């Protein structure tokens, strides 16, 4: 596993903490690893970064998702350490060694990008498998939604059974198996038997093609809940929609997915002026975390700086809030 991970040195974490006399920052107690061995780590949460946008570009998207993880780490280490939210509970494992693949991907054709995405899959799933086998909850930050596939594969191998997942997303990411990219991670996982039940919360009707929607509606393994049914038609409240989705997956081990393009006015690879609020996303993550069968958190498609020059300097802090919301839910089970 360790050959796929770039580990963080304690000296680096120390260097990005804004110290203040009489106060203890999260980064001062945050655990780091030098070799990937989790046997001595007594906490619950293992943080893994995937700094890439290969899968997004393989899906004709805009680059930039490689930039979010480092922004998140800088924000995380500077929150206040407390009994409720303590760095001892967290191990910053590191980030997947994507540098070589990212270099290869520059100016590459779609087919090459899809081949590189598959290579990335093979680096990610063994790391996830080892974290889950150690009895920990992986928190995966950064990169495209293509990484849902190796995450689900890693969980499947660790549990030796298929898992469920809940996804707060404007898009189903269930495009055809035409070569790996950010738009078909759940399709590949379902076809391979890694994914069993799939709840899709907040789908935007106009941004998913009809054949995919027909398939999701017909198959009892899927529960699509549309943004329009919640916020336009008011067929069900946000609370009811969220509860339906959670209840659909919670009978088995399940993962929690959040694509930041589901939030309104938030810079991402496919940002939208329409979506849910940050508060609603935090409430979703907290409620998912409170379920005993929850087995991972994956926050994807976030962008600090996009290839077209657009920036969101607050993204690290938002992801930080998201991780806190989920982990508080887990701790309050």
N, C-alpha and C positions, 0 to 999 in steps of 0.2 A: 504493500500500500504506500509506503513512505516515498517511493520513487516518483509517485504522481503528485506529491504535495510539496509546496514551498512553505516551510515553517516560518513563523514569526519569532524573532529574537526578543527576549525580555527588554533588551536595551532599546529596541525600536519603540516598543509600547511605552516605556518610560519617557522617551524623548517627545512623545506627542501628547502627554498629559499636561494640562494647565494646572499646576499645583497651587494650592492656597493654604495658608497656615491654619491649622486647627481643623482641616477638612480632609476626609479620605475619599479619593476618587475610585471609581469602579475599576479602572485600569491597574490600580495598585494591588488589588487582590485577584484580578482576572488571571486564570491559569493559562499557560502556554505549553506547547509540546515541542520537543526537539527531535523526536523520532517516531511519533504516531502511536506510541504505546499508551493505551487508555486504562491499563489495569490498575494504576495507582490513583486515577482521578475519581474522587468521591462524589462529584456533582452530577447533574442530570443532563446538561445541555452542551452540545459540541457544535461550535460554529465553523462552517466551511464556506469559503468564498469561491466563486467561479467567475473570474474576470474575463469574459469573452462576449463577442457579439457575432460569432461565426454562424450560429444557427439562425439568428435573426436575418442576416444578409442572405443566407441560403433560402430564406422565405421571402426574398425581395424587400426586406425591411431596411430601416436606417440604422447605421452603426452608432455605438455609443454606450451600450449596456456594460461594456467592460470597465466603465469608470466608476460604478456605484459602490463597489465593495470597500475600497480604501476610504471613501468618504464616510461610510457607515462605521468603520472601525474607529476613525478619529472622533466621531460623535459618541460612540459607545463608551470609550475609555474615560470620557470626561463627565459622565453623569455621577451623581453622588452615590457612594457605596452605602448600603443600609442593610438592616436585618431582612427587610422584605425583598430587596433586590441586590444580591451580593455576588461579587465577582468569583467567589469560591465555588459557586454553583455552575460556572461556565468555563469551558475550555476553548480557547481560540486555537483550533487545530492548524489553520493556515489556509492557503488557497491552492486550487488545482494548478499545476504547472502548464498554463495555457500559452506561454510565450512563444514556443516553437510553432504551434498550430496557428496562432494569430499572425505570425510573420508569414507563414505559408499562405495564409488566406488573403493577404493584401492583393487587390486587383484580380482575384481569382474568379473563374467562371462559376456559375451556379452548381454545375455537377461536381466540381472540385470542392466547393464549400460544403456540399452535402456529404462528400466522402470524409472531409475533415470533421464534420459534426459527428459522424459515426466513430471516428477515432477518439473524439472527446468523450463520447458515451462510454467507451471502454476504459477510460481513465477515471471516470466518476463513479461507476457502479461498485467497483471493489471497495472504494473508500466508504461509501454509504453502507455497504454490507457489513464492514468491520465495525462501524460506529453502532449500528443497530444490534449486531451480535453482542456487543459489549454492554447492552442494556441501556444505552443512552438515546437521547432524542437529537437527531441532527437538525441544525438550523442552517439552511443553505441560502446564501444571498448572492445575487448578481447573475449576469448572463441572461440568455434568452429562455423562453419556456420549453425549448428543446430539452433542457436538462430534467424535465419531469420524467422522461423515459428512463434514463439511467438511475434516477433516484428510486423510482418504482421497482426497477429491476433489482437494485441493491436490497430493498426491503423484502421483496419476494424471496430472494435467495437466503436472507437472514431468517425469515419466519418460516420458510419452506411452504408458503401458501400465498395465494393472490391477496392483494390488499385493496381497500377502497380509497377513493380520494374525493375531496370537496374542493372546488375551484371557483374563487371569486374572480370573474374575468368577463370582459366584453365579448371574447371570442372562445369558441369551443376547442380550438387547437386539435381538431379531429379531421384534418385534411387527409387525402389519400396517402397511402404508403408509397410515395414516389421518390424515395430518397430522404434521408433524415434532415429535418429543419425544425424551426420553432413552432410551425403550425401543425405538426402531426405527432407530437410526443405521446399524447394520450391514445391516439390510434395505434401506434406501434406497441405501446404497453398493453392495450386491450387485446390486440391480435396475438401477442405472445403469451397471454394468460397471466401477466404480472398484475394487471388492473382488473378488478371485478366490477364493483359498482362505482359509478361516476356521477356526482352531483355537480351541476353547473349553475352557479348563482349569478344572476345579473347579466345574462346573455343579451346582446343587442341584436334585434331581429335583422336589421338592414346590413349588418356586418358579418353575417355568417351565411354561406350559400345554402340554397334550398335543399339540395340533396343531403347535406350534413344534418340540417335541422330535421328533415323527414326521418332520417335514421335514428337520431337521438330520441325523437318522440315515440317511435315504434318499438324501440328496444327497452325492455323492462329493467335492464341493468343501468339505464341512464335516467337521470332526473334533470331535464332542462327547466330552469325557472327564468323567465324573461324579465329584463329591466322594465319593459313596457307594461307588463302585467302588474308590476309593483308600483311604478311611479306615474304611469299614464292612466291605465285602466283602473288602477286601485283595486284590483281583484283580491289582492292580499297585501298586508302591511309588510314592511321590511322585517319586522320581528317574526311574522309568520313565515315569510320566505326563508329566512335564515334558519329557523327552527326545522322547517320541512327538509331543507338540504342536510342539516346536521343529523337529523333523525334517520335519514336515508342511508347514511354511511356508518353510523356509530356502532352498529352491531358487530363490526369486525375491526381489525386494525385498520386505521385510516390516516392518510396524509392530508395536510392542509396546504393549499396552494393559493397564492395571491399574485395576480398579474397587475402591476401598478397602472396599466392602461385602463383598468376598471374605475379608477378615480377621476373625478372631473378636474380639468385644467392642470394635470400633472404631467410634466415632461417625461415621455417614455418613447419607445420605438414606434408606437402607434397611438399618440396621445389624442384625447378627445375633450371637447368643451362640455360634454354631457357624461355624467357618471355618478358614482356614489361619493359621499364626502369622506374626508380623512377619518372623522369621528366614527362613521358607520363601518369603515374598514377595521378600525381598532376594536370596535364592539364585536365584529365577526371573528376576529382572531382570538379575542379573550374567551368568547363562548365556545369556540372550537377547542381551545386549550383546556377547558374545564371537563372535557369528555375523557374518560379513562382509557379508551382505546387509541387515542391520538399517538401517532408514531413519528411524524416529522413536520417541519415547517419549511416551505419553499417560497421565497419572495423573488419574483423574476421581472425582467424587462425594465428595471429602474435605470435611470440615466442621470449622471452628474453632468457630463458634457457630451453632447451629441456631435456626430461628424459634420453636421451643417453649422456648427458653432454655437448652437443654443445651449444654455446652461441652466441648471437648477441647483443652486448652492445649498438648498435646504434638504435635499433628498436624503443625505446621510442621517440627518436628525429624524426625518419621517420614518425611515426604516428602523431606526433605533426605537422609536415609539411603538412600531409594529411588533418588534421582537419582545419588548417589555410587555405589551398587551397579551400576547400569546403565552409567554412564560409565567405571567401572573396567574393566568387561567390554569395552567398546569399545576402551579404550586398550591392553588386553592381547591384542587380536586377533592 
